[in-house]
Amino acid sequence: MEIEIRLAPEEKRMAPNFEKLLFGRVFTPHMFIMEYNCDQGWHSPRIVPFSNIEIHPAAIVLHYAQTIFEGLKAYYGVDGKIRLFRPWENVARLNRSAERLCIPTLNSEFVLKAIKTLVWLDKDWIPKQKGSALYIRPFVFGTEGSLGVKPSHEYLFIIILCPVSAYYEEGFNPIKIYVTERYVRAFPGGTGDVKAGGNYAASLKAQEEAKKAGYTQILWLDGLERKYVEEVGTMNIFFVFEDELITPALTGSILPGITRDSVLKLASILGLKAEERRISIDEVIEGIEKGKLKECFGTGTAAVISPVGKIFYREREYLINQGQTGEIAKRLFDYLTGLQYGEIEDPFKWTLIL
Ligand code: COI
């Protein structure tokens, strides 16, 4: 399918001076949009000036949350080249999420072409300083106006772009996380392992409580026993015990993060042992108390590698690595961003140059 392009007026296409970028508040002048209905399938792909969209008040997404999304970034490299990082994985995950929510899947090659065409058109909006990037948000949602609970017969697939810097207010400094036992994010058999909008809606209450208590993010425990660590609000979690990297195994209620997978694969290059297994919150707390847990950090597209300096659990705050960024988190951050910004050779062929 050919993508029709309708350009925004010239004065809207000029990129502003990026000084302080709050995550997800500034959008580029264009967006990609495509529709689905049962007769035509996915059709009419086009890039249009960024604008509001009209939607039926009974659209399934508004009532029953039939919506999925992805997040990836385009990086402006030190060599002036623009790179996407493992975009194939995002497209594959988008389709896995689609399957889980009864949304018609998309042609992977075509989604990649849509992302590349849109990013190229708005390439002047990619911030040039390291640590900043263009966040790419593809999303799909049911638009059929019908209050019956069933999969929508109509959908929109949209891609929007935002120039961003660090996701957290702390920048890339250690964040503080709060363990909740009151709420759960996901349950075996639920949608925790896909990127469904509803997962995030269900997390807001706990996230607000953490924020009120002075913490950046929630650390979720498993839904059945509330015993095993699962993930943090917007990222996966890693612990460094002595010289070993441990992250919770993907048991079906954890999002399989692409940065998580990259860190697991980078570990061996950096001479670290890495293991995916169940890890209880008790083991984490004991590790901190006995001085065996050296570091903790989160991984995610938006969050990159975010060191965790403090954990709050059952009325107590525990300090990790004196609240400082650990050496392993720093090495992983440098290597990963080195690949993304074209500073080092990419032995994995993870980057796609536009
Ligand atoms: C991402 O890292 O792309 C995410 O999906 C986190 C987002 C919810 C801010």
Residues whose N, C-alpha, C, O or C-beta is under 5 A from the ligand:
A	BS01	COI	G71 L72 T234 G300 T301 A302 A303
